Amino acid sequence: MIRDKAREGVRKGGSRARAGLAYIADRIIDNAPRIPVRDLATLRRQFPGLGPEELADKLVAGAASATATVGAGIGAAAMMPVPPAMPTELAAEITGVAAIELKLIAELHEVYGVRPPGNLKQRSTAYLDSWSGERGIDMSKPSTVSAALNSPLKHQLRQQIMKRVVRNLPNLMPFMVGAAVGAVMNRRDTRKLAERIRSDLRKIQVPWDALVELPRLESPEDPLNMGDIPKGLGRGHKEIGP
């Protein structure tokens, strides 16, 4: 009897964990087209006089600082006498970090001259695939860079993202170690991701003077306010909104 109850508890716990991961993956997928991305022309105006590597360094430093702020916010909330609901906080942290890193990946592709083809939703799908695989977009695979997010692809992408989240869970729990260490862990992991992406992009990089002029990137209809992501954490919010 006790053994049967234990098995049932494990089964229910596993089902809840899978449901939670699926929810997080769907939030990341839904947020991706809402992330504002600066095109190369905008980035060069904002960072005049920098070459591709220097500009990429600036983007990585900014993203690492932002994810560190997210980690510190969750860690600080956990040290409160009555911490907020941790599963909710953890979900908010994962989706917040994902949004920051997806923006970084998209803008690195701009800097290295390898914007994937397609419309906003198609490019967002390609960036999701890049983020979940922790690799630059493989321009030799048309399915990776131009597919619409239909039901089979969304299911496949959800599975990839869930695996990525599980793989990184030990590094996405700063509330267990406090604000300072949480910030360091997130900063380190974002930098590691960026270096993998940049290593791949350097292999297919197109020099700026060889680029065909591309149209301006379209703006999302309902853009995420990236500056509000850290503010929405540590307060028991269930979602990250604009």
Contacts in CASP RR format, 6 or more apart in sequence:
PFRMAT RR
TARGET T0000
AUTHOR 0000-0000-0000
METHOD contacts of the structure
MODEL  1
MIRDKAREGVRKGGSRARAGLAYIADRIIDNAPRIPVRDLATLRRQFPGL
GPEELADKLVAGAASATATVGAGIGAAAMMPVPPAMPTELAAEITGVAAI
ELKLIAELHEVYGVRPPGNLKQRSTAYLDSWSGERGIDMSKPSTVSAALN
SPLKHQLRQQIMKRVVRNLPNLMPFMVGAAVGAVMNRRDTRKLAERIRSD
LRKIQVPWDALVELPRLESPEDPLNMGDIPKGLGRGHKEIGP
18 162 0 8 1.000
20 87 0 8 1.000
20 91 0 8 1.000
21 162 0 8 1.000
21 165 0 8 1.000
21 166 0 8 1.000
22 158 0 8 1.000
22 162 0 8 1.000
23 91 0 8 1.000
24 91 0 8 1.000
24 94 0 8 1.000
24 95 0 8 1.000
24 161 0 8 1.000
24 162 0 8 1.000
24 165 0 8 1.000
25 157 0 8 1.000
25 158 0 8 1.000
25 161 0 8 1.000
25 162 0 8 1.000
25 165 0 8 1.000
26 158 0 8 1.000
27 91 0 8 1.000
27 95 0 8 1.000
27 239 0 8 1.000
27 240 0 8 1.000
28 94 0 8 1.000
28 95 0 8 1.000
28 98 0 8 1.000
28 99 0 8 1.000
28 102 0 8 1.000
28 128 0 8 1.000
28 161 0 8 1.000
29 128 0 8 1.000
29 149 0 8 1.000
29 154 0 8 1.000
29 157 0 8 1.000
29 158 0 8 1.000
29 161 0 8 1.000
31 95 0 8 1.000
31 98 0 8 1.000
31 99 0 8 1.000
31 102 0 8 1.000
31 224 0 8 1.000
31 240 0 8 1.000
32 102 0 8 1.000
32 124 0 8 1.000
32 125 0 8 1.000
32 127 0 8 1.000
32 128 0 8 1.000
33 120 0 8 1.000
33 121 0 8 1.000
33 124 0 8 1.000
33 220 0 8 1.000
34 220 0 8 1.000
34 222 0 8 1.000
34 223 0 8 1.000
34 224 0 8 1.000
34 242 0 8 1.000
35 99 0 8 1.000
35 102 0 8 1.000
35 103 0 8 1.000
35 106 0 8 1.000
35 124 0 8 1.000
35 220 0 8 1.000
35 223 0 8 1.000
35 224 0 8 1.000
35 226 0 8 1.000
36 103 0 8 1.000
36 219 0 8 1.000
36 220 0 8 1.000
36 223 0 8 1.000
36 224 0 8 1.000
36 226 0 8 1.000
37 103 0 8 1.000
37 106 0 8 1.000
37 107 0 8 1.000
37 110 0 8 1.000
37 217 0 8 1.000
38 46 0 8 1.000
38 107 0 8 1.000
38 110 0 8 1.000
38 217 0 8 1.000
39 110 0 8 1.000
39 115 0 8 1.000
39 214 0 8 1.000
39 216 0 8 1.000
39 217 0 8 1.000
40 110 0 8 1.000
40 111 0 8 1.000
40 113 0 8 1.000
40 115 0 8 1.000
40 208 0 8 1.000
40 211 0 8 1.000
40 214 0 8 1.000
41 216 0 8 1.000
43 55 0 8 1.000
43 59 0 8 1.000
43 107 0 8 1.000
43 110 0 8 1.000
43 111 0 8 1.000
44 50 0 8 1.000
44 55 0 8 1.000
47 54 0 8 1.000
47 55 0 8 1.000
47 58 0 8 1.000
50 58 0 8 1.000
51 208 0 8 1.000
52 111 0 8 1.000
52 112 0 8 1.000
52 205 0 8 1.000
52 208 0 8 1.000
55 111 0 8 1.000
56 108 0 8 1.000
56 111 0 8 1.000
56 112 0 8 1.000
56 194 0 8 1.000
56 198 0 8 1.000
59 104 0 8 1.000
59 107 0 8 1.000
59 108 0 8 1.000
59 111 0 8 1.000
59 194 0 8 1.000
60 104 0 8 1.000
60 108 0 8 1.000
60 190 0 8 1.000
60 191 0 8 1.000
60 194 0 8 1.000
60 198 0 8 1.000
63 100 0 8 1.000
63 101 0 8 1.000
63 103 0 8 1.000
63 104 0 8 1.000
63 190 0 8 1.000
63 194 0 8 1.000
64 186 0 8 1.000
64 187 0 8 1.000
64 190 0 8 1.000
64 191 0 8 1.000
64 194 0 8 1.000
65 187 0 8 1.000
66 100 0 8 1.000
66 226 0 8 1.000
66 227 0 8 1.000
66 229 0 8 1.000
66 230 0 8 1.000
67 97 0 8 1.000
67 100 0 8 1.000
67 101 0 8 1.000
67 186 0 8 1.000
67 187 0 8 1.000
67 189 0 8 1.000
67 190 0 8 1.000
68 182 0 8 1.000
68 183 0 8 1.000
68 184 0 8 1.000
68 186 0 8 1.000
68 187 0 8 1.000
68 190 0 8 1.000
69 183 0 8 1.000
69 230 0 8 1.000
70 93 0 8 1.000
70 96 0 8 1.000
70 97 0 8 1.000
70 100 0 8 1.000
70 186 0 8 1.000
70 229 0 8 1.000
70 230 0 8 1.000
70 233 0 8 1.000
71 93 0 8 1.000
71 97 0 8 1.000
71 174 0 8 1.000
71 179 0 8 1.000
71 182 0 8 1.000
71 183 0 8 1.000
71 185 0 8 1.000
71 186 0 8 1.000
71 233 0 8 1.000
72 174 0 8 1.000
72 179 0 8 1.000
72 180 0 8 1.000
72 182 0 8 1.000
72 183 0 8 1.000
73 174 0 8 1.000
73 179 0 8 1.000
73 230 0 8 1.000
73 233 0 8 1.000
73 234 0 8 1.000
74 89 0 8 1.000
74 90 0 8 1.000
74 92 0 8 1.000
74 93 0 8 1.000
74 174 0 8 1.000
74 175 0 8 1.000
74 179 0 8 1.000
74 182 0 8 1.000
74 233 0 8 1.000
74 234 0 8 1.000
75 174 0 8 1.000
75 175 0 8 1.000
75 177 0 8 1.000
75 178 0 8 1.000
75 179 0 8 1.000
75 182 0 8 1.000
76 178 0 8 1.000
76 179 0 8 1.000
76 234 0 8 1.000
77 83 0 8 1.000
77 84 0 8 1.000
77 89 0 8 1.000
77 175 0 8 1.000
77 233 0 8 1.000
77 234 0 8 1.000
77 235 0 8 1.000
78 86 0 8 1.000
78 89 0 8 1.000
78 174 0 8 1.000
78 175 0 8 1.000
78 176 0 8 1.000
78 178 0 8 1.000
79 178 0 8 1.000
79 179 0 8 1.000
83 89 0 8 1.000
83 175 0 8 1.000
84 234 0 8 1.000
84 235 0 8 1.000
84 236 0 8 1.000
85 236 0 8 1.000
86 175 0 8 1.000
88 236 0 8 1.000
88 237 0 8 1.000
88 238 0 8 1.000
89 175 0 8 1.000
89 233 0 8 1.000
89 234 0 8 1.000
89 236 0 8 1.000
90 172 0 8 1.000
90 173 0 8 1.000
90 175 0 8 1.000
91 238 0 8 1.000
92 232 0 8 1.000
92 233 0 8 1.000
92 234 0 8 1.000
92 236 0 8 1.000
92 237 0 8 1.000
92 238 0 8 1.000
92 239 0 8 1.000
92 240 0 8 1.000
93 172 0 8 1.000
93 174 0 8 1.000
93 233 0 8 1.000
94 165 0 8 1.000
94 172 0 8 1.000
95 239 0 8 1.000
95 240 0 8 1.000
96 229 0 8 1.000
96 233 0 8 1.000
96 240 0 8 1.000
97 172 0 8 1.000
97 186 0 8 1.000
97 190 0 8 1.000
98 131 0 8 1.000
99 224 0 8 1.000
99 226 0 8 1.000
99 229 0 8 1.000
99 240 0 8 1.000
100 190 0 8 1.000
100 226 0 8 1.000
100 229 0 8 1.000
101 131 0 8 1.000
101 190 0 8 1.000
101 193 0 8 1.000
102 124 0 8 1.000
102 127 0 8 1.000
102 128 0 8 1.000
102 131 0 8 1.000
103 226 0 8 1.000
104 190 0 8 1.000
104 194 0 8 1.000
105 127 0 8 1.000
105 130 0 8 1.000
105 131 0 8 1.000
105 136 0 8 1.000
105 197 0 8 1.000
106 123 0 8 1.000
106 127 0 8 1.000
108 194 0 8 1.000
108 197 0 8 1.000
108 198 0 8 1.000
108 201 0 8 1.000
109 115 0 8 1.000
109 116 0 8 1.000
109 127 0 8 1.000
109 136 0 8 1.000
109 137 0 8 1.000
109 201 0 8 1.000
112 198 0 8 1.000
112 201 0 8 1.000
112 202 0 8 1.000
112 204 0 8 1.000
112 205 0 8 1.000
112 206 0 8 1.000
113 205 0 8 1.000
113 206 0 8 1.000
113 208 0 8 1.000
113 211 0 8 1.000
114 137 0 8 1.000
114 139 0 8 1.000
114 201 0 8 1.000
114 204 0 8 1.000
114 205 0 8 1.000
114 206 0 8 1.000
115 123 0 8 1.000
115 214 0 8 1.000
116 122 0 8 1.000
116 123 0 8 1.000
116 126 0 8 1.000
116 127 0 8 1.000
116 137 0 8 1.000
116 139 0 8 1.000
116 144 0 8 1.000
116 145 0 8 1.000
116 146 0 8 1.000
117 123 0 8 1.000
117 145 0 8 1.000
117 146 0 8 1.000
118 145 0 8 1.000
118 146 0 8 1.000
119 218 0 8 1.000
120 217 0 8 1.000
120 218 0 8 1.000
120 220 0 8 1.000
121 148 0 8 1.000
121 149 0 8 1.000
122 145 0 8 1.000
122 146 0 8 1.000
122 147 0 8 1.000
122 148 0 8 1.000
122 149 0 8 1.000
124 149 0 8 1.000
125 147 0 8 1.000
125 148 0 8 1.000
125 149 0 8 1.000
125 153 0 8 1.000
125 157 0 8 1.000
126 137 0 8 1.000
126 144 0 8 1.000
126 145 0 8 1.000
126 146 0 8 1.000
127 137 0 8 1.000
128 157 0 8 1.000
128 161 0 8 1.000
129 137 0 8 1.000
129 144 0 8 1.000
129 157 0 8 1.000
129 160 0 8 1.000
130 136 0 8 1.000
130 137 0 8 1.000
130 197 0 8 1.000
131 161 0 8 1.000
131 164 0 8 1.000
131 193 0 8 1.000
132 157 0 8 1.000
132 160 0 8 1.000
132 161 0 8 1.000
132 163 0 8 1.000
132 164 0 8 1.000
133 160 0 8 1.000
133 164 0 8 1.000
134 164 0 8 1.000
134 193 0 8 1.000
134 196 0 8 1.000
134 197 0 8 1.000
135 196 0 8 1.000
135 197 0 8 1.000
135 200 0 8 1.000
136 196 0 8 1.000
136 197 0 8 1.000
136 200 0 8 1.000
136 201 0 8 1.000
137 144 0 8 1.000
137 145 0 8 1.000
138 144 0 8 1.000
138 145 0 8 1.000
139 145 0 8 1.000
139 204 0 8 1.000
147 153 0 8 1.000
149 157 0 8 1.000
165 172 0 8 1.000
168 189 0 8 1.000
171 185 0 8 1.000
171 186 0 8 1.000
171 189 0 8 1.000
172 186 0 8 1.000
174 181 0 8 1.000
174 182 0 8 1.000
174 183 0 8 1.000
174 185 0 8 1.000
174 186 0 8 1.000
177 185 0 8 1.000
222 242 0 8 1.000
223 242 0 8 1.000
224 240 0 8 1.000
224 241 0 8 1.000
224 242 0 8 1.000
225 241 0 8 1.000
225 242 0 8 1.000
228 241 0 8 1.000
228 242 0 8 1.000
229 240 0 8 1.000
232 240 0 8 1.000
END
